Amino acid sequence: MKSGALSCPKCVGKLVVNSYYSRTIIESDGSSLKIPIMQTRCIEKACGRTHAILPHFVIPYKRYAASVIESAILSFEENGGLKYSDCPAEDKTISGWKEQFENRGAAAVNQLQKILYDRYGQSVSMIKFLTLSLIERLKILTEPFGPVLCGSLIGSVNIILSRYSSGYI
C-alpha cells in the first residue's frame, strides 16, 4: 500500500507506513501462521498517532482468525452451547468471544442501520428484527453493500464500518 493512501481515523490526516511487525494467527486446525502487520503513523503534528492496518481475517486483540471465531460463535448459537464445537480454543475463550460478539454486534447493527439510512435512504423494520438472531441481523444489514467482502461475516462488517469511518462510504 502506498503512503498517504489512507486517512487517520482520529484526525483525518494522512497516514504513512511507519513499520511492520509479525503477528501470529491461529487457524481452525490449531496450526499457527505468522503474518506481517503494517503499522502507520499520522503525519499531522498535533496527532501523530499510530494505527495497525489489519487484514480482514484478523480481529483486533485476538489470536484466532476471524473465521475461527465466527465459526465458534455460529456453532454456539446453532447448537445452544459449547459441547458441539470443534474449535481448538478453550471453552472459556469461546464464551468470551460470544459475550463480546453480543456486545459489539449490537453496536455494529445500530451503526450499519445508521449508514444505510444516512447514505442510501434505506431502513430495516425493527419489528422484523425482533425475532432474528444477531448474526441474522448482521447478514441482512450487510447485503445492500454488495457481495460478501471477504470470507467471513465479521470481517465484512469490520470492512464496512472501517470504510465508513474513513470516509470511503
Secondary structure, DSSP 8 states (H G I E B T S, - for coil): --TTSSB-TTT--BEEEEEEEEEEEE-TTS-EEEEEEEEEEE--TTT--EEEE--TTB-TT-SBBHHHHHHHHHHHHHHTSSTT---SS-HHHHHHHHHHHHHHHHHHHHHHHHHHHHHH-----HHHHTTS-HHHHHHHHHGGG-S-SSSSHHHHHHHHHHHHHTT--
